[in-house]
Amino acid sequence: MQIFVDGIKNVVMSNNNLRITLVQNGPDNTQVDAGTLIVPANQAAAFVNGLANSLKQLDEQIKARAEEKPAEKDMQ
């Protein structure tokens, strides 16, 4: 399942689960609930750290590709 999200509306702890309410931008600058991500509390830190590390690696790859493109243009 894929859910497109623009942001996080709410984060609460309930029954040893982290519940993250996800939202999409709706009409007239409103936010529309898109779903709830439920992560076991004992896995929350590993989940967040894993996501942060993945985003950092992606950012590094994007920067590396951007640096390669000017070098390619110079060769032409």
Secondary structure, 3 states (H helix, E strand, C coil): CCCCCCEEEEEEEECCEEEEEEEEECHHHCEEEEEEEEEEHHHHHHHHHHHHHHHHHHHHHHHHHHHHHHHHHHHC
